[in-house]
Amino acid sequence: MDWKVFTVIIVGLGIFFLVYQCQKEDRPDYDQLQAQKRAELAEEHTRKKETAAKQQKKVKQEQARAARGERPVPQDVALETDEFTAVFTTRGAALKQFTLKNPQYLEPPRNWTTALRDEEAEYTPVDLVTTDVAKFERNAPLRFTIYEGLDGLLEDADFQLVEQSEQLVVFRYAQPDVPVVITKKFELGKSNAPYQLWMTTQVTNTGPTKIAFRAAVNQVGYQHGTEAEGGIFSKQPNLLQGICRHNEEVYRESWQEIEKPFSGVGAISFAGVETNYFLNAMIPGDQTPVTCFINATRYWTPTGQSAGATAVAQLRYAEVELNPGQSKVFKIKNYLGPKRFTLLRSVGHSLEEAVDFGDYLWPICRVLLSLLLFFQSLVVNWGVAIILLTVMVKIVLMPLTHQSFKSADRMKALKPQVDVINEKYKDNPQEKQKAVMGLYKQNKVNPLGGCLPMLLQMPIWIALYQTLRTSPELYRAEFFGWITDLSSADPYFVTPIVMGALMFLQQRFTPMAGDAAQAKMMMYFMPVMFTAMMLFLPSGLTLYILVNTVLSIIHQLLIRRLRQKTA
């Protein structure tokens, strides 16, 4: 074969191969397109089916309400322990009020006309039912709902109170046109199980045919948008969040961040709603398969302004089928109370993980909380406990801070020589820096020694801040005088200003590397920055930094006096 012909064949095959590859890459994947189309059709079919089911249920609900006629007057009934008073209503056999008795747990009352809390009014006991149950029945906590099946069963059912004692209340509901009887029992936990409430619901098929349904239990919280506002230079926010622990992982989102519903599957430890200091948690009480469902509903005024939102947590059960005469029991243990770490851990089910100490500093937070609890048991006053904690941390870090302060003091003694170098190399910054560093090295001085004590304290400050904003032990805990809540800011800004002044004084004792202009800027910048930050941070944290600053100044003065004696 002629080589020219051979070359043409090879080139032709190469071109053909390239064209084929390009066409192959551009050629649509029909299998993938068909699968995508089938998925879209299936999703659309499911959406239409759900819409039709909702419409059908709505029609049957309206028919059932019309058949019911005038509703009976609701009846309230209470269960009481040393820790709380729980009030239940026959409207939905749900929780209407849950107030805490500890005099430390107080809050400004809410005016439901405006949905705002009245900060000027006398504080009332914390009520963990934060929704307007009278106006929005479906937002009552611990409602048992049928979210699929039994469409004619009224969502706003009026139960009958059939039994009552000091330990339990029992409600019953039967609807003539629906073949089920629902019995709900609320029962107090054992005397050694504070803030706990058992809820047992039994559904019985009273009809002649099999029925199928899916049920859920709700926990709901409301928060106005103003309560969620805040930041580092303003009042700290107290966020309402939905929370669920599933498969050993904790999901939590504030109502502001919930864009779409969350569904947790697998092993469900608990689900509920929470704020910084309090928790309403539902714990599955039997082996019935369950998932957790978290969602939020936002509300708006007629003028388009935010009126807050509700965060909803549900324990959802798998489909249940009941033959005639059969019953199904759903049991849930509820914890409604403060997020005290040791108390939550005693409840079990990993409930202590509801306390959000953060992802990285939680070991330090737990140690700090344990130490604070220990010191408080000795001195009663939480402010004094924080002072004792500060002294202890100072002693633990003493070896490092002592070397740092000695290095800083030696650096101050070298200041005349540094001034000479600055003058000698004032037109050559590189040589000046080299000469200063050489002087420090020759005299074994660490130029960053003055910053080391503050850097060592930073993780502790952050961890203490996290501890103060999540530990109800410090919620509205008094120190003395005007400081009546160590978990909130100093109302008169006295401690932040005193702390800033003392930090300025400390900066005067702590020489810094660099030229005089930089040192002067840092001397003013650091105290001003920390003072501005502490104006709105917890006064307990400010107290810690203030006491630590005083101890640091005393430490530096002692080192200086010792150096003068040995000179």
Secondary structure as the mmCIF struct_conf table of DSSP 4:
data_model
#
loop_
_struct_conf.conf_type_id
_struct_conf.id
_struct_conf.beg_label_comp_id
_struct_conf.beg_label_asym_id
_struct_conf.beg_label_seq_id
_struct_conf.end_label_comp_id
_struct_conf.end_label_asym_id
_struct_conf.end_label_seq_id
HELX_RH_AL_P HELX_RH_AL_P1 TRP A 3 ASP A 26
BEND BEND1 ARG A 27 ARG A 27
HELX_RH_AL_P HELX_RH_AL_P2 TYR A 30 ARG A 68
BEND BEND2 GLU A 70 GLU A 70
HELX_LH_PP_P HELX_LH_PP_P1 ARG A 71 PRO A 74
STRN STRN1 ASP A 76 GLU A 80
BEND BEND3 ASP A 82 GLU A 83
STRN STRN2 PHE A 84 THR A 89
TURN_TY1_P TURN_TY1_P1 THR A 90 THR A 90
STRN STRN3 ARG A 91 ARG A 91
TURN_TY1_P TURN_TY1_P2 GLY A 92 ALA A 93
STRN STRN4 ALA A 94 LEU A 100
TURN_TY1_P TURN_TY1_P3 PRO A 103 GLN A 104
STRN STRN5 LEU A 106 GLU A 107
HELX_LH_PP_P HELX_LH_PP_P2 PRO A 108 PRO A 109
STRN STRN6 ARG A 110 ASN A 111
TURN_TY1_P TURN_TY1_P4 TRP A 112 ALA A 115
STRN STRN7 LEU A 116 ARG A 117
TURN_TY1_P TURN_TY1_P5 GLU A 119 GLU A 120
BEND BEND4 ALA A 121 ALA A 121
HELX_LH_PP_P HELX_LH_PP_P3 GLU A 122 TYR A 123
STRN STRN8 THR A 124 PRO A 125
STRN STRN9 ASP A 127 ASP A 127
BEND BEND5 LEU A 128 LEU A 128
BEND BEND6 THR A 131 THR A 131
TURN_TY1_P TURN_TY1_P6 VAL A 133 LYS A 135
HELX_RH_3T_P HELX_RH_3T_P1 GLU A 137 ASN A 139
BEND BEND7 ALA A 140 ALA A 140
TURN_TY1_P TURN_TY1_P7 PRO A 141 LEU A 142
STRN STRN10 PHE A 144 GLU A 148
BEND BEND8 GLY A 149 GLY A 149
TURN_TY1_P TURN_TY1_P8 ASP A 151 GLY A 152
BEND BEND9 LEU A 153 LEU A 153
TURN_TY1_P TURN_TY1_P9 GLU A 155 ASP A 156
STRN STRN11 ASP A 158 ASP A 158
STRN STRN12 GLN A 160 GLN A 164
BEND BEND10 GLU A 166 GLN A 167
STRN STRN13 LEU A 168 ALA A 174
TURN_TY1_P TURN_TY1_P10 PRO A 176 ASP A 177
BEND BEND11 VAL A 178 PRO A 179
STRN STRN14 VAL A 180 LEU A 188
TURN_TY1_P TURN_TY1_P11 SER A 191 ASN A 192
BEND BEND12 ALA A 193 ALA A 193
TURN_TY1_P TURN_TY1_P12 PRO A 194 TYR A 195
STRN STRN15 GLN A 196 ASN A 205
BEND BEND13 GLY A 207 THR A 209
STRN STRN16 ILE A 211 GLN A 223
HELX_RH_3T_P HELX_RH_3T_P2 GLY A 225 ALA A 228
TURN_TY1_P TURN_TY1_P13 ILE A 232 PHE A 233
BEND BEND14 SER A 234 SER A 234
HELX_LH_PP_P HELX_LH_PP_P4 LYS A 235 PRO A 237
STRN STRN17 GLN A 241 HIS A 246
TURN_TY1_P TURN_TY1_P14 ASN A 247 GLU A 248
STRN STRN18 GLU A 249 SER A 254
TURN_TY1_P TURN_TY1_P15 TRP A 255 GLU A 257
BEND BEND15 LYS A 260 LYS A 260
STRN STRN19 PHE A 262 GLY A 264
BEND BEND16 GLY A 266 ALA A 267
STRN STRN20 ILE A 268 GLU A 274
BEND BEND17 ASN A 276 TYR A 277
STRN STRN21 PHE A 278 PRO A 284
BEND BEND18 ASP A 286 THR A 288
STRN STRN22 VAL A 290 TRP A 300
TURN_TY1_P TURN_TY1_P16 PRO A 302 THR A 303
BEND BEND19 GLY A 304 GLY A 304
STRN STRN23 SER A 306 TYR A 317
HELX_LH_PP_P HELX_LH_PP_P5 ALA A 318 GLU A 319
STRN STRN24 VAL A 320 LEU A 322
TURN_TY1_P TURN_TY1_P17 PRO A 324 GLY A 325
STRN STRN25 SER A 327 PRO A 338
HELX_RH_AL_P HELX_RH_AL_P3 PHE A 341 VAL A 347
TURN_TY1_P TURN_TY1_P18 HIS A 349 SER A 350
HELX_RH_3T_P HELX_RH_3T_P3 LEU A 351 ALA A 354
BEND BEND20 VAL A 355 VAL A 355
BEND BEND21 ASP A 359 LEU A 361
HELX_RH_AL_P HELX_RH_AL_P4 TRP A 362 VAL A 379
BEND BEND22 VAL A 380 VAL A 380
HELX_RH_AL_P HELX_RH_AL_P5 TRP A 382 VAL A 396
TURN_TY1_P TURN_TY1_P19 LEU A 397 LEU A 397
HELX_RH_AL_P HELX_RH_AL_P6 MET A 398 ALA A 413
TURN_TY1_P TURN_TY1_P20 LEU A 414 LEU A 414
HELX_RH_AL_P HELX_RH_AL_P7 LYS A 415 LYS A 424
TURN_TY1_P TURN_TY1_P21 TYR A 425 ASP A 427
HELX_RH_AL_P HELX_RH_AL_P8 PRO A 429 GLN A 442
TURN_TY1_P TURN_TY1_P22 ASN A 443 LYS A 444
TURN_TY1_P TURN_TY1_P23 PRO A 447 CYS A 451
HELX_RH_AL_P HELX_RH_AL_P9 LEU A 452 LEU A 468
TURN_TY1_P TURN_TY1_P24 ARG A 469 THR A 470
HELX_RH_3T_P HELX_RH_3T_P4 PRO A 472 LEU A 474
TURN_TY1_P TURN_TY1_P25 TYR A 475 ARG A 476
STRN STRN26 PHE A 480 PHE A 480
TURN_TY1_P TURN_TY1_P26 GLY A 481 TRP A 482
STRN STRN27 ILE A 483 ILE A 483
TURN_TY1_P TURN_TY1_P27 LEU A 486 SER A 487
BEND BEND23 SER A 488 SER A 488
TURN_TY1_P TURN_TY1_P28 PRO A 491 TYR A 492
HELX_RH_AL_P HELX_RH_AL_P10 VAL A 494 PHE A 509
BEND BEND24 THR A 510 THR A 510
BEND BEND25 ALA A 513 GLY A 514
HELX_RH_AL_P HELX_RH_AL_P11 ALA A 516 MET A 534
TURN_TY1_P TURN_TY1_P29 LEU A 535 LEU A 535
BEND BEND26 PHE A 536 LEU A 537
HELX_RH_AL_P HELX_RH_AL_P12 SER A 539 THR A 566
#
